[in-house]
Amino acid sequence: MNSMLNELLEHKIVAILRGIEDGRADDTARALIDGGIRLMEITMNTDGAPAMISRWREKFGAEARIGAGTVIDVRKAEEAVAAGAQFLISPNLDEEVIAYGRGRGISVWPGVMTPTEIVKAIKAGADAVKLFPMGTLGTGYLKEIRGPLNDVPILATGGVDMHNIKDYFAAGANAVGMGGKLVNMEWVKEGRFDLVTDRARAFTEAAASL
């Protein structure tokens, strides 16, 4: 099994950093790590994403795994890998991106919604799939998917909060992707990184108990 997939299955949460200001990024990453987060993705539509990925690999590489999100095509994959991304996550299924990652020993977790897309992604070589948008699909959909597709590693993304995180795992998620419900950008802007750490710790403890 791919070592990055092992990390995903062990730690169960991927923090999604989208649109974060460069000047606040390092303190935010530090706060998340202090709260127990071990996988963080910077979305490639964030200003300066490649530079942030490279810097985080250098600063936090011993404590966390740094990946790239919103990798919608091979060009974005090339930029992310050149910056040092350790995994690639997409909102879409692009088999060329999967092939690019596999050729370089890098996990790719593409975005899927339907059973057909899930099977196509796994056949193309994806280690796991990102079921998205879960906030709209709901955990009932995930539970139904799990009937015929019981052995596919699924990263459920969208709609996860402290009240329903247990429901996601009970429905069959192996891990969850979390953005604003984990990283409150108002706290980041205000410099309240202690609150970011506290929330991260609450989620990581909840995930660890499942």
C-alpha positions in Angstrom: 0.0 0.0 0.0 1.2 3.5 -0.8 2.8 5.2 2.2 0.8 8.4 1.7 -2.4 6.4 1.6 -1.3 4.8 4.9 -1.0 8.4 6.3 -4.5 9.3 5.1 -6.0 6.2 6.6 -4.2 6.7 9.9 -4.8 10.4 10.5 -8.2 10.6 8.8 -8.3 14.4 8.3 -6.9 16.5 5.4 -6.9 20.3 6.2 -7.8 22.3 3.1 -6.2 25.8 2.9 -7.9 27.8 0.1 -7.2 31.5 -0.4 -5.0 31.9 2.7 -2.8 35.0 2.8 0.8 34.2 2.5 1.7 36.3 5.5 -0.7 34.3 7.7 0.0 30.9 6.1 3.0 29.7 8.2 1.3 30.5 11.5 -1.8 28.8 10.4 0.1 25.6 9.5 1.9 25.7 12.8 -1.4 26.0 14.7 -3.0 23.1 12.8 0.0 20.9 13.4 0.0 21.8 17.1 -3.7 20.7 17.1 -2.7 17.3 15.6 -3.3 17.8 11.9 -0.8 15.8 9.8 -2.0 16.2 6.3 -2.5 19.7 4.8 -3.3 20.7 1.2 -2.8 24.2 -0.3 -5.2 24.6 -3.2 -3.5 25.6 -6.5 -6.0 28.4 -7.0 -4.5 30.2 -3.9 -2.2 33.1 -4.8 1.4 31.9 -4.3 0.5 28.3 -3.7 3.7 26.7 -5.2 5.9 28.9 -3.0 3.8 28.1 0.1 4.0 24.3 -0.6 7.8 24.6 -1.0 8.2 26.6 2.2 6.0 24.3 4.2 7.9 21.2 3.0 11.0 22.9 4.4 9.5 24.2 7.6 7.1 21.4 8.5 8.2 18.4 6.5 9.2 16.5 9.6 5.8 16.9 11.2 3.2 16.9 8.5 2.6 15.9 4.9 2.1 18.8 2.5 0.0 18.3 -0.7 -1.7 20.4 -3.4 -5.4 20.7 -3.9 -7.5 21.8 -6.9 -5.1 20.1 -9.2 -7.5 20.2 -12.2 -5.0 19.3 -15.0 -1.5 18.1 -15.7 -0.1 21.7 -15.8 -1.2 22.2 -12.2 0.2 18.8 -11.3 3.5 19.7 -12.7 3.6 23.0 -10.8 2.6 21.3 -7.6 5.1 18.5 -7.9 7.9 20.9 -8.8 7.1 22.8 -5.5 7.4 19.5 -3.5 3.7 18.4 -3.1 3.6 15.0 -1.5 0.0 14.2 -2.7 -2.4 15.7 -5.3 -6.1 16.2 -4.7 -8.6 17.3 -7.4 -12.3 18.3 -7.5 -12.5 16.4 -10.8 -11.4 13.1 -12.4 -8.5 13.6 -14.8 -6.8 10.3 -15.7 -3.7 12.2 -17.1 -3.2 13.7 -13.6 -3.4 10.2 -12.1 -0.9 8.9 -14.6 1.4 11.8 -14.0 1.4 11.2 -10.2 1.9 7.5 -10.5 4.8 8.0 -12.8 6.5 10.0 -10.0 5.4 7.9 -7.0 3.0 10.5 -5.8 -0.5 9.7 -4.5 -3.4 11.2 -6.5 -6.9 11.4 -4.9 -9.2 12.6 -7.6 -12.7 14.1 -7.2 -15.5 11.8 -8.0 -19.3 11.6 -7.5 -20.8 8.6 -9.3 -20.0 4.9 -9.1 -18.7 5.0 -12.7 -16.3 7.8 -11.8 -15.1 5.9 -8.7 -14.3 2.7 -10.6 -12.7 4.7 -13.5 -10.4 6.5 -11.0 -9.3 3.3 -9.3 -8.7 1.5 -12.6 -6.6 4.5 -13.7 -4.4 4.0 -10.6 -5.8 6.4 -8.0 -4.9 5.3 -4.4 -8.1 6.8 -3.0 -10.9 9.0 -4.3 -12.3 12.3 -3.0 -16.1 12.0 -2.8 -17.3 15.5 -3.5 -19.5 17.5 -2.9 -20.5 15.7 0.3 -22.2 18.7 1.7 -24.8 18.3 -1.1 -24.7 14.5 -1.5 -25.1 13.7 2.2 -24.0 10.7 4.2 -26.9 8.6 2.9 -25.4 8.7 -0.5 -22.0 7.6 0.8 -23.7 4.7 2.7 -25.4 3.6 -0.6 -22.1 3.8 -2.5 -20.4 1.6 0.1 -22.8 -1.3 -0.7 -21.2 -2.2 -4.1 -17.9 -0.3 -3.6 -16.9 -1.5 -0.1 -13.2 -1.6 -0.5 -12.4 1.8 -2.2 -10.6 4.3 0.1 -12.8 7.3 0.2 -11.9 10.8 1.3 -15.3 12.5 1.9 -15.1 16.3 1.4 -17.7 19.0 2.1 -20.1 19.6 4.9 -18.1 18.0 7.7 -18.5 19.6 11.1 -18.2 18.6 14.8 -21.8 17.6 14.9 -21.7 15.1 12.0 -18.2 13.9 11.7 -19.1 10.6 13.3 -21.9 10.2 10.8 -19.4 10.5 7.9 -17.3 7.7 9.2 -20.3 5.6 10.2 -21.5 5.9 6.6 -18.2 4.6 5.3 -15.7 7.4 4.9 -12.1 6.5 5.5 -11.1 10.1 5.9 -12.5 13.6 5.6 -11.4 16.8 3.9 -12.1 20.0 5.8 -11.8 23.6 4.9 -13.6 26.5 6.6 -15.2 24.4 9.3 -11.7 23.5 10.4 -9.7 26.6 9.5 -11.8 29.7 10.5 -10.4 32.5 8.3 -11.7 35.2 10.7 -9.6 33.7 13.5 -6.6 33.6 11.1 -7.1 37.3 10.1 -7.4 38.2 13.8 -4.2 36.2 14.7 -6.2 33.9 17.0 -4.1 30.9 16.2 -4.8 29.4 19.6 -8.4 29.0 18.6 -7.3 27.3 15.3 -5.2 24.9 17.4 -8.1 24.2 19.8 -10.5 23.4 16.9 -8.0 21.3 15.1 -7.4 19.3 18.3 -11.1 18.8 18.8 -11.5 17.4 15.3 -8.4 15.2 15.5 -9.5 13.7 18.8 -12.9 13.1 17.4 -11.5 11.3 14.4 -9.1 9.3 16.5 -11.9 7.9 18.5 -13.7 6.5 15.5 
